[in-house]
């Protein structure tokens, strides 16, 4: 596909002297190889005289060379080059052929590598940056091209391809993450630079790549950098729970529990709605109970959250769980207080029924007073009946809504709803294979002279060994109309 470039290169070599188009070192090395490997080429040096003396430094006339000035270094074995344009010879042709053959190997390798990537290169329709989103086909092509290049194992090619990809896909954090993850195993500074470019220039409000950058800096021991990244993201995109939880996790892993609790408290205080405040209250209570072993503090947080959100069943369940898991044997009175708090709240009827059932189960497993158990059981049964009756009335009300308004008005006037007359079913149609009743006045065919009044006498079942199947009964034709 690039053959015309190689043909131009050969024309350039054949129309110029090798010493004019090659660096001196490469030319001398190439000429040495040609003279050593090509028999029959002996260059002649015009005007040169034989030198039978030992190699050394020749002093000027009238000056005797001292022994320490005599060089023992052998002379160069490469004779000077003869002008081949005025006097072409076999040496020039051999050098040109050698030069073309070395470049031909490079050309063949390059052509094979280009052929492997030509399909992906043809699929790149927009190599420049634009705010308009890329098509899915384009994104898939870039992804497959990157995966292919990774399999080839050339780091230089991977960096070049990633940089090309980041021009067209600068607004897609998946490709930035792929680039950064690749560089993490090759260059820490390179990966950090990719994260910095993505988060500060192209994707300042994308949380996923910021969280990965903070985790990367934490892995490298740069805790202050990780804190700054998460803080900057929280200021740019406020209200993201995952960012707050990641900040708390960072402080907890570093042993700074005071800062972790402070971040939780700030999240509860600055929550935009009640559900968000309850969510962070649950997280704070779990942190206090499990990480700081402050069960009383966790209970206080949950009770304060219940005062603000009395219809959140998760808060009651978490409070109940704290009491249940405290100590080897749960405190019966405290657990029952949690149940009573849930039953007296503004929870739905279904949620209260669930808590009542769990209360009975708790007393069955851990209760110490059977009278209390029976009392709770009776209360539960009343609640079940009330709940069932309410659901039944709701279903009846829903059924009444399906009755048309005209019928409701008529029912209110007459006291009863008139029922429609019973439907008369049409006579069944004859079976597809049944015969119509015969005409008694018509003469039967000669071959079918049956006496319909006496019936058709079927042969006995025993004649055909059908008795065991109950096939011995007679068949009577249908009565005439």
C-alpha positions in Angstrom: 0.0 0.0 0.0 3.0 2.2 0.5 5.0 0.8 -2.5 5.2 4.1 -4.3 7.2 5.5 -1.4 9.7 2.6 -1.6 10.0 3.0 -5.4 10.9 6.7 -5.0 13.5 5.7 -2.4 15.1 3.3 -4.8 15.2 5.9 -7.5 16.9 8.3 -5.0 19.6 5.8 -4.1 20.3 4.9 -7.8 20.7 8.5 -8.8 23.0 9.6 -6.0 26.2 8.5 -4.5 25.9 6.5 -1.3 28.4 8.8 0.5 26.2 11.8 -0.3 22.9 10.4 1.1 24.2 8.4 4.1 25.8 9.5 7.3 29.5 8.9 7.4 29.4 6.2 10.0 26.7 4.3 8.3 28.4 4.6 4.9 31.7 3.4 6.2 30.1 0.4 8.0 28.1 -0.5 4.9 31.1 -0.3 2.6 33.1 -2.4 5.0 30.4 -5.1 5.0 30.3 -5.1 1.2 34.1 -5.4 0.8 34.2 -8.2 3.4 31.2 -10.3 2.1 31.5 -9.7 -1.7 34.4 -11.6 -3.3 36.1 -10.2 -6.4 35.9 -6.6 -5.3 39.4 -5.1 -4.8 39.4 -1.3 -4.9 42.3 0.4 -6.4 43.6 3.7 -5.1 44.9 6.0 -7.9 48.4 7.3 -7.3 49.0 5.1 -4.2 52.5 3.6 -3.6 53.1 0.4 -1.7 54.1 0.8 1.9 56.2 -2.1 3.1 57.3 -0.4 6.3 55.6 -1.0 9.7 52.7 1.2 10.5 53.4 4.4 12.4 53.8 8.1 12.3 55.9 9.4 9.4 58.0 12.4 10.6 58.7 15.5 8.4 61.9 15.4 6.2 65.1 15.8 8.3 63.3 14.8 11.5 63.9 11.5 13.2 60.9 10.0 14.9 61.5 8.9 18.5 60.4 5.4 19.6 57.6 6.8 21.9 56.1 8.7 19.0 55.7 5.7 16.8 52.1 4.5 16.8 51.3 0.8 17.0 47.7 1.3 15.9 47.1 -0.5 12.6 46.0 1.5 9.6 42.4 1.5 8.5 41.4 -1.4 6.4 38.8 0.6 4.5 40.4 2.2 1.5 39.3 5.6 0.3 36.2 5.8 -1.9 36.5 6.4 -5.6 34.1 8.7 -7.4 31.5 6.2 -8.8 29.6 8.7 -10.9 32.6 9.3 -13.2 33.9 5.8 -12.9 31.0 3.3 -11.9 32.2 0.0 -10.7 31.0 -3.1 -8.9 31.6 -1.7 -5.5 29.1 1.1 -6.0 26.5 -1.2 -7.3 27.1 -3.6 -4.4 26.7 -0.7 -1.9 23.5 0.4 -3.5 22.1 -3.1 -3.4 23.1 -3.5 0.2 21.4 -0.2 1.1 18.2 -1.1 -0.7 18.0 -4.6 0.8 18.4 -3.3 4.4 15.6 -0.7 3.8 13.5 -3.4 2.1 13.4 -5.4 5.3 12.2 -2.3 7.2 9.6 -1.6 4.6 8.2 -5.1 4.7 7.9 -5.1 8.5 6.3 -1.7 8.4 3.8 -2.8 5.8 2.8 -5.9 7.8 2.2 -3.8 10.9 0.2 -1.2 9.0 -2.0 -4.0 7.5 -2.8 -5.3 11.0 -4.1 -1.8 12.0 -5.6 -0.6 8.8 -9.2 -1.7 9.7 -9.0 0.3 13.0 -7.5 3.3 11.3 -10.3 3.2 8.6 -12.9 3.2 11.5 -11.6 6.5 12.9 -14.0 9.1 11.3 -13.4 12.0 13.7 -9.7 12.2 15.0 -10.2 15.7 16.3 -12.0 17.0 19.4 -15.6 18.2 19.3 -18.2 18.8 22.0 -20.7 16.7 20.0 -20.8 13.1 21.4 -19.1 10.4 19.4 -21.2 7.6 17.9 -21.2 4.2 19.5 -19.4 2.7 16.6 -16.6 5.2 17.0 -16.3 4.5 20.7 -16.3 0.7 20.1 -13.6 1.1 17.4 -11.3 3.1 19.8 -11.8 0.5 22.5 -11.0 -2.4 20.3 -8.0 -0.6 18.8 -6.6 0.0 22.3 -7.2 -3.6 23.3 -5.5 -4.8 20.2 -2.4 -2.6 20.8 -2.2 -3.8 24.4 -1.9 -7.4 23.1 1.0 -6.4 20.8 3.0 -5.3 23.9 4.7 -2.2 22.5 4.7 0.5 25.2 5.7 3.3 22.8 2.8 2.5 20.4 0.4 2.3 23.3 1.3 5.8 24.6 1.0 7.3 21.1 -2.4 5.6 20.5 -3.7 6.7 23.9 -2.7 10.3 23.2 -4.5 10.2 19.9 -7.6 8.7 21.5 -7.7 11.3 24.2 -8.0 14.0 21.6 -11.3 12.6 20.2 -12.5 11.1 23.4 -11.5 13.8 25.9 -15.0 13.9 27.4 -15.3 10.2 28.1 -13.9 9.2 31.5 -13.7 5.5 30.7 -10.9 6.1 28.3 -9.0 8.4 30.8 -9.4 5.6 33.4 -8.1 3.0 30.9 -5.1 5.2 30.1 -4.3 5.9 33.8 -4.7 2.2 34.8 -2.3 1.3 32.0 0.3 3.8 33.0 0.2 2.8 36.7 2.3 -0.3 36.0 4.8 1.7 33.9 5.2 5.2 35.4 3.7 6.6 38.6 4.3 10.1 37.4 2.8 9.4 34.1 -0.4 8.0 35.7 -0.6 11.0 38.0 -0.3 13.4 35.1 -3.1 11.6 33.2 -5.4 11.9 36.3 -4.5 15.5 36.7 -5.2 16.4 33.1 -8.5 14.6 33.2 -9.8 15.9 36.5 -8.6 19.5 36.3 -9.1 20.2 32.6 -11.6 17.9 30.8 -13.7 16.2 33.5 -13.8 18.5 36.6 -17.3 17.3 37.6 -17.1 13.5 37.0 -17.0 11.7 40.3 -15.8 8.3 39.2 -12.4 9.4 37.9 -11.8 11.7 40.9 -12.5 8.8 43.3 -10.0 6.6 41.4 -7.4 9.4 41.5 -7.9 9.8 45.2 -7.5 6.0 45.7 -4.3 6.1 43.5 -2.8 8.9 45.6 -3.7 7.0 48.8 -1.9 3.9 47.4 1.2 6.1 46.8 1.1 7.4 50.4 0.0 10.9 49.4 -2.8 11.2 52.0 -3.0 15.0 51.8 -3.3 14.8 48.1 -6.1 12.3 48.4 -7.9 14.6 50.9 -7.6 17.6 48.6 -9.0 15.7 45.6 -12.1 14.5 47.5 -12.6 17.9 49.1 -12.4 19.6 45.7 -14.9 17.2 44.2 -17.3 17.7 47.1 -17.2 21.4 46.5 -17.7 21.1 42.8 -20.5 18.6 43.0 -22.2 18.9 46.4 -24.6 16.4 47.7 -22.9 13.2 46.6 -23.1 10.6 49.3 -20.4 8.5 47.8 -17.9 11.3 48.1 -18.7 11.9 51.8 -18.5 8.1 52.5 -15.1 8.0 50.7 -13.8 10.9 52.8 -14.9 9.1 56.0 -13.3 5.8 54.8 -10.0 7.6 54.1 -9.9 9.1 57.7 -10.9 5.8 59.2 -8.2 3.9 57.4 -5.6 6.4 58.5 -6.8 6.1 62.1 -8.2 9.7 62.3 -11.5 8.7 63.8 -12.2 12.2 65.1 -12.2 13.7 61.6 -14.3 10.8 60.4 -17.0 11.5 63.0 -16.9 15.2 62.2 -17.5 14.6 58.5 -20.5 12.4 59.4 -21.9 15.1 61.7 -21.5 17.8 59.0 -23.3 15.6 56.5 -26.2 15.1 58.9 -26.4 18.9 59.7 -26.1 20.0 56.0 -28.4 17.4 54.5 -30.9 18.8 52.0 -33.8 16.6 53.0 -35.0 14.3 55.8 -34.2 11.1 53.9 -30.6 12.1 53.4 -30.2 13.1 57.0 -31.6 9.7 58.1 -29.2 7.9 55.7 -26.1 9.6 57.2 -27.5 9.1 60.8 -27.7 5.4 60.2 -24.1 5.4 58.9 -22.9 7.5 61.8 -24.7 5.2 64.3 -23.0 2.2 62.8 -19.7 3.9 62.8 -20.0 4.8 66.5 -21.1 1.4 67.5 -18.7 -0.8 65.4 -15.6 1.4 65.0 -15.5 3.5 68.2 -17.5 1.0 70.4 -19.7 3.9 71.5 -23.1 2.2 71.7 -24.8 4.9 73.8 -23.6 7.6 71.3 -25.1 5.5 68.5 -28.4 5.2 70.3 -28.5 9.0 70.8 -27.9 9.6 67.1 -30.7 7.2 66.2 -33.2 8.7 68.6 -32.5 12.2 67.4 -33.0 11.0 63.8 -36.3 9.4 64.8 -37.6 12.7 66.2 -37.0 14.2 62.7 -38.2 11.3 60.6 -40.8 9.3 62.5 -42.0 7.3 59.5 -38.6 5.8 58.7 -38.7 2.1 59.6 -34.9 1.6 59.1 -34.2 3.9 62.1 -36.3 1.8 64.4 -34.8 -1.4 63.0 -31.2 -0.1 63.5 -32.1 1.0 67.1 -33.6 -2.5 67.8 -30.5 -4.1 66.3 -28.2 -2.2 68.6 -30.1 -3.3 71.7 -30.4 -6.9 70.5 -26.6 -7.3 69.8 -25.5 -5.6 73.0 -24.0 -8.2 75.3 -24.3 -12.0 75.3 -27.9 -11.9 76.4 -30.0 -9.0 75.2 -31.7 -6.8 77.8 -35.4 -7.7 77.6 -36.7 -4.4 79.0 -34.6 -2.3 76.6 -35.5 -4.3 73.6 -39.2 -4.1 74.4 -38.9 -0.4 74.8 -37.6 -0.2 71.2 -40.6 -2.3 70.1 -43.0 -0.1 71.9 -41.4 3.0 70.4 -41.9 1.6 66.9 -45.5 0.5 67.7 -46.4 4.0 69.0 -44.9 5.8 66.0 -46.4 7.0 62.7 -45.3 3.9 60.8 -47.6 2.2 58.4 -50.0 -0.6 59.4 -47.9 -3.2 57.6 -44.7 -2.0 59.3 -46.3 -2.1 62.7 -47.6 -5.6 62.0 -44.1 -6.7 61.2 -42.7 -5.2 64.4 -45.5 -6.9 66.4 -44.6 -10.2 64.9 -40.9 -9.8 65.8 -41.9 -8.8 69.3 -43.7 -12.0 69.8 -40.8 -14.0 68.4 -38.4 -12.2 70.7 -40.4 -13.0 73.8 -40.7 -16.6 72.6 -36.9 -16.9 72.3 -35.6 -14.7 75.1 -38.6 -13.7 77.3 -38.6 -14.5 81.0 -42.3 -13.9 81.8 -45.0 -16.0 80.2 -47.7 -13.6 81.2 -46.0 -10.8 79.2 -45.7 -13.2 76.3 -49.5 -14.0 76.4 -50.3 -10.3 76.6 -48.2 -9.4 73.7 -49.6 -12.4 71.7 -53.2 -11.2 72.3 -52.3 -7.7 71.2 -50.7 -9.1 68.1 -53.9 -11.1 67.3 -56.0 -8.0 67.6 -53.6 -6.1 65.4 -53.8 -8.9 62.8 -57.7 -8.8 62.8 -57.7 -5.1 62.5 -55.2 -5.2 59.7 -57.2 -7.9 57.8 -60.4 -6.0 58.2 -58.9 -2.8 56.9 -57.6 -4.6 53.9 -61.0 -6.2 53.3 -62.8 -2.9 53.4 -60.2 -1.4 51.1 -60.8 -4.2 48.6 -64.6 -3.7 48.8 -64.2 0.0 48.3 -62.1 -0.7 45.3 -64.8 -3.1 44.0 -67.5 -0.4 44.5 -65.4 1.9 42.3 -65.8 -0.5 39.4 -69.6 -0.3 39.5 -71.0 2.3 37.0 -72.5 5.5 38.4 -75.9 4.8 36.8 -76.2 1.4 38.5 -75.2 2.9 41.9 -77.9 5.5 41.5 -80.5 2.9 40.7 -79.4 0.8 43.6 -79.8 3.8 46.0 -83.3 4.4 44.7 -84.8 0.9 44.8 -82.7 -0.5 47.6 -81.8 -3.5 45.5 -79.9 -3.8 42.3 -82.0 -5.3 39.5 -80.4 -8.4 38.1 -80.4 -8.9 34.3 -82.6 -11.8 32.9 -80.8 -15.1 32.7 -79.1 -15.8 29.5 -80.5 -18.6 27.3 -77.8 -20.8 26.0 -78.2 -21.8 22.3 -78.6 -25.5 21.5 -75.3 -27.2 21.1 -74.1 -27.5 17.5 -73.7 -31.0 16.2 -70.2 -32.4 16.2 -68.3 -32.0 13.1 -68.2 -35.7 12.3 -71.8 -36.6 13.4 -74.4 -37.5 10.7 -77.7 -35.6 10.3 -80.8 -37.5 11.4 -82.2 -39.6 8.6 -85.5 -38.8 6.9 -88.0 -41.6 7.8 -89.9 -41.1 4.5 -86.8 -41.5 2.3 -86.0 -44.9 0.9 -82.7 -46.2 2.2 -79.9 -47.0 -0.3 -79.8 -50.7 -1.4 -76.5 -51.3 0.4 -77.5 -49.6 3.6 -80.9 -51.1 4.3 -80.8 -50.5 8.1 -83.9 -50.8 10.3 -83.6 -47.6 12.4 -86.5 -48.6 14.7 -84.8 -51.8 16.0 -81.3 -50.3 16.2 -78.0 -51.5 14.9 -76.9 -54.8 16.3 -73.1 -54.6 16.7 -71.2 -57.8 16.7 -70.3 -59.2 20.1 -67.3 -57.8 21.7 -65.9 -61.3 22.4 -65.7 -61.9 18.6 -63.0 -59.3 18.4 -61.6 -59.8 21.9 -62.8 -56.4 23.0 -64.6 -57.5 26.0 -61.9 -56.6 28.4 -62.1 -53.0 27.3 -65.8 -52.6 27.8 -66.7 -52.2 24.1 -69.7 -54.6 24.1 -72.5 -52.1 24.5 -74.9 -51.3 21.6 -75.0 -48.1 19.6 -78.4 -46.5 19.0 -78.9 -44.0 16.3 -80.2 -40.5 17.2 -84.0 -40.2 17.5 -85.8 -38.7 14.6 -87.2 -35.2 15.0 
